[in-house]
Amino acid sequence: MSVDATRNRLMSVSGATSTGVQGAPVEVSLWTTGIYAGQYEDKYKYSADFGDERVWGWSSVGTGGKNIGLWNVLASTEYYNGGPMKRELMSHIGTTILNMLNGSHFGGGTDGSWNAGEAWTKVSGPYFIYCNNITNAITATNTAAQALYSDAVAQAAAEASAWPYFWFTNANYAPASGRGVVAGQMVINDTYNPNASASNLWVGVIQQPLTTDNVYDFQEWVKPINFGRKRMRTAISPSPMSSPGQTIPYTPTDRARRAPSNRRRNPAAARRTPWTFRPRNSASRSRQGRRTTSGR
């Protein structure tokens, strides 16, 4: 099982048994036989933030393995609910690959309220189901698994460069000609922390949906497309987006995992230059493979 670059784990797919753990959540079990006998297991070990995830899946390697892999490959995560810090399950034991479209694990992206008579559509995808293989001459388990995973990562990069796909047409899917880019600069001026950096800050653009329950946290929204880009430099690189209506820029903070601070902050100390929006006209390249789309 490969969840990301740091979680590539040999799994027992048959012949091992487990039992529930008294007093623990129902998702927790204890391996009683097999390669992880005596260790605890739960599906939440294999979750990840969509903003950081582009490839996950399984490979058949080791003794009796075929050196083949099966992967979910994402060119974009814009159609997932809850924003780039939305955490979701990626895989289960038993060679299960998940793709949680509009998932509600960890409590994010759960505002699915509609007004009476409200019309709503959303295209989830296209996403790519990718199968690869390497020579059976490679018999080392870790070597084979890493080679298959690395190839899938390279395929994900190729898919991202071809996004949005020109070959997919749908009234609710914005092609390259219907998208633009957002560019700007974020500057932090913090009196209490003059060395504060905006490196790795997520910056996103989203259209605020209609709400019947006054939910105004973008991390709770299900309806809209969510465009995010992790900021690695002083200037934010252009991020392709569509603009079907009014959009609002946001700078999310990872509140659930942010270390508490006893220092008072001045909200006015963080300043931002105006965002610019301009149309983008660029051709997208096609890639072979099986891609799946879910439309709602």
C-alpha positions in Angstrom: 0.0 0.0 0.0 1.3 3.4 -1.0 -0.4 6.5 0.5 2.4 9.0 -0.1 6.2 9.3 -0.3 6.6 8.4 3.4 3.9 5.8 3.7 4.8 2.9 1.5 4.0 -0.2 3.6 4.0 -3.9 2.9 0.6 -5.2 3.7 -0.8 -8.6 4.4 -3.7 -9.1 2.0 -4.7 -12.6 2.9 -4.2 -15.2 5.6 -3.9 -12.7 8.5 -6.6 -12.3 11.2 -7.4 -9.4 13.5 -9.8 -8.8 16.4 -11.6 -5.7 17.8 -10.1 -3.8 20.7 -12.3 -3.4 23.8 -12.8 0.3 24.7 -11.3 1.6 21.4 -13.2 3.1 18.5 -14.8 0.4 16.2 -12.2 1.2 13.5 -9.4 0.0 15.7 -8.3 -3.7 15.5 -5.4 -5.8 16.7 -3.6 -8.1 14.3 -3.5 -11.6 15.9 -1.6 -13.3 13.1 0.5 -12.4 10.0 3.4 -10.0 9.6 2.0 -7.4 11.9 0.8 -9.7 14.7 0.5 -7.8 18.0 0.2 -4.4 16.3 -2.9 -2.2 16.2 -4.5 -1.2 12.9 -7.0 1.5 11.9 -8.0 3.0 8.6 -7.2 6.6 9.7 -3.5 5.8 9.4 -3.9 6.0 5.7 -5.5 9.4 5.4 -4.0 12.5 3.8 -4.7 16.2 3.0 -6.0 16.5 -0.6 -3.8 19.5 -1.1 -0.7 17.4 -0.8 -2.0 14.2 -2.4 -1.7 13.3 -6.1 -1.1 9.6 -6.1 -2.1 6.7 -3.9 -2.8 3.0 -4.5 -1.4 -0.5 -4.3 1.3 -2.6 -6.0 1.8 -6.3 -6.2 5.4 -7.0 -5.4 7.6 -9.4 -3.4 7.4 -13.2 -3.4 4.8 -14.2 -6.0 4.1 -10.6 -6.9 3.6 -9.5 -10.5 5.3 -6.1 -10.2 2.2 -4.2 -11.2 0.6 -1.2 -9.6 -2.9 0.3 -9.6 -3.3 4.0 -8.6 -5.6 6.9 -8.2 -3.8 9.8 -10.1 -5.1 13.3 -9.8 -4.3 16.1 -12.2 -6.2 18.6 -9.9 -7.9 18.5 -6.5 -10.1 21.5 -7.2 -13.3 19.5 -7.2 -12.9 18.0 -3.7 -14.9 19.6 -0.9 -13.4 21.4 2.0 -10.3 23.0 0.5 -6.6 21.8 0.2 -6.4 21.0 3.9 -9.4 18.7 3.8 -8.2 15.4 5.1 -9.7 12.2 3.8 -9.2 8.4 3.7 -7.1 7.2 0.8 -6.8 3.4 1.2 -7.9 0.5 3.4 -6.4 -2.8 4.2 -7.6 -5.6 1.9 -6.3 -3.8 -1.2 -9.0 -1.2 -1.2 -8.4 2.2 -2.9 -10.8 5.0 -2.0 -11.6 8.2 -3.8 -13.8 10.3 -1.4 -15.7 12.7 -3.6 -17.7 15.0 -1.2 -16.4 12.9 1.7 -17.2 13.9 5.3 -14.4 12.3 7.3 -12.7 14.5 10.0 -15.7 16.9 9.9 -14.7 19.0 6.9 -16.7 19.8 3.8 -20.0 18.8 5.2 -22.3 21.8 4.5 -24.6 20.4 1.9 -27.7 22.5 2.5 -29.9 23.7 -0.3 -32.6 26.2 -0.7 -36.0 25.1 -1.9 -35.9 24.9 -5.7 -32.1 25.6 -5.8 -30.4 24.2 -8.9 -26.9 23.0 -8.3 -24.3 21.1 -10.5 -20.7 20.1 -10.0 -18.3 18.0 -12.0 -16.1 15.8 -9.9 -13.1 14.9 -12.1 -12.0 13.7 -14.5 -9.6 11.6 -12.3 -7.2 9.0 -13.7 -7.1 5.3 -12.7 -3.6 4.3 -13.7 -2.1 0.8 -14.0 1.7 0.3 -14.5 4.2 -2.4 -14.4 8.0 -3.0 -14.2 10.2 -6.0 -15.1 9.9 -9.1 -12.9 13.6 -9.2 -12.8 13.4 -6.7 -9.9 12.6 -9.0 -6.9 13.5 -6.8 -4.0 10.1 -5.8 -2.4 10.9 -2.2 -1.5 12.8 -1.5 -4.8 9.9 -2.7 -6.9 7.3 -0.9 -4.8 9.2 2.4 -5.0 9.8 2.1 -8.7 6.1 1.6 -9.3 5.2 4.5 -7.0 7.7 6.8 -8.6 6.4 6.1 -12.0 2.9 6.9 -10.9 4.1 10.2 -9.4 5.7 11.1 -12.7 2.4 10.3 -14.4 0.6 12.6 -12.0 3.0 15.4 -12.9 2.2 14.9 -16.6 -1.5 14.9 -15.9 -1.2 18.2 -13.9 0.6 19.8 -16.9 -2.3 18.8 -19.1 -5.0 20.2 -16.8 -7.7 21.3 -17.6 -8.2 18.5 -20.1 -9.2 19.7 -23.5 -10.8 16.4 -24.5 -13.5 16.6 -21.8 -16.5 18.8 -22.6 -19.3 19.5 -20.2 -21.3 22.7 -19.6 -20.2 22.7 -15.9 -16.5 22.0 -16.6 -14.4 25.1 -17.5 -11.9 24.5 -20.3 -8.6 26.5 -20.5 -10.3 29.2 -22.6 -12.8 29.8 -19.8 -10.2 30.1 -17.0 -7.8 32.7 -15.8 -5.0 33.1 -13.3 -4.7 34.8 -10.0 -1.4 36.4 -9.1 -0.4 38.5 -6.1 1.9 38.9 -3.2 1.5 38.1 0.5 3.7 40.1 3.0 3.7 39.3 6.7 4.7 42.2 9.0 4.5 40.8 12.5 5.8 42.9 15.3 6.1 39.9 17.6 7.8 37.7 15.1 9.9 39.7 12.6 11.2 36.5 11.0 7.7 35.1 10.2 7.6 33.5 6.8 4.6 32.8 4.5 6.4 29.8 3.1 4.0 26.8 2.6 1.0 29.0 3.1 -2.0 27.9 1.2 -3.7 30.6 -0.9 -7.0 29.8 -2.6 -9.9 31.3 -4.5 -13.5 30.0 -4.1 -17.0 31.2 -5.0 -19.2 31.5 -1.9 -22.2 29.2 -2.3 -25.8 29.9 -1.3 -26.3 28.8 2.3 -29.4 28.0 4.3 -27.7 27.6 7.7 -25.2 30.6 7.6 -22.1 28.6 7.2 -19.3 30.9 5.9 -16.3 28.7 6.5 -14.8 27.6 3.2 -13.6 24.4 4.8 -17.2 23.4 5.4 -18.5 24.0 1.8 -19.5 21.2 -0.4 -20.9 22.9 -3.4 -18.2 25.1 -5.1 -15.0 24.3 -6.9 -12.0 25.1 -4.7 -8.8 26.5 -6.2 -5.7 26.4 -4.0 -2.0 26.8 -4.4 0.7 26.3 -1.8 2.9 29.4 -1.6 6.6 28.5 -1.7 8.0 31.9 -2.7 7.5 35.6 -1.9 5.4 36.0 -5.0 2.5 33.6 -5.5 2.8 31.7 -8.8 -0.2 31.9 -11.1 -2.9 29.4 -10.3 -5.4 28.3 -13.1 -9.0 28.8 -12.1 -12.4 29.3 -13.6 -14.6 32.2 -12.6 -18.3 31.4 -13.0 -19.3 34.2 -10.6 -17.9 36.3 -7.9 -15.0 34.8 -6.2 -13.3 35.6 -2.9 -9.6 35.0 -2.1 -8.8 33.3 1.2 -5.6 32.5 3.1 -6.5 29.4 5.1 -4.7 28.6 8.3 -4.4 25.1 9.6 -6.2 25.8 12.8 -6.6 22.2 13.9 -2.9 21.6 13.9 -1.5 25.1 14.6 0.5 25.4 17.8 -1.2 27.6 20.4 0.4 30.9 21.2 0.0 33.2 24.2 1.2 36.3 22.3 -1.4 38.8 21.0 -1.3 39.3 17.3 -2.3 42.4 15.4 -4.5 41.3 12.5 -3.8 44.5 10.7 -0.1 43.6 10.7 -0.6 41.1 7.8 -1.0 43.0 4.6 -1.7 41.8 1.0 -1.2 43.4 -2.3 -4.3 43.4 -4.5 -5.0 40.2 -6.5 -5.2 40.4 -10.2 -7.3 38.2 -12.4 -6.7 37.8 -16.1 -7.9 35.2 -18.7 -5.6 32.4 -19.6 -5.4 31.0 -23.1 -3.3 27.9 -23.3 -3.6 24.6 -25.0 -3.7 21.4 -22.9 -2.1 18.2 -23.8 -3.8 14.9 -23.8 -2.6 11.7 -22.0 -3.7 8.2 -22.6 -5.4 6.3 -19.8 -8.7 5.6 -18.2 -10.2 8.7 -16.6 -13.4 8.8 -14.7 -15.8 11.7 -14.1 -18.6 12.0 -11.6 -21.1 14.7 -12.3 -23.7 16.0 -9.9 
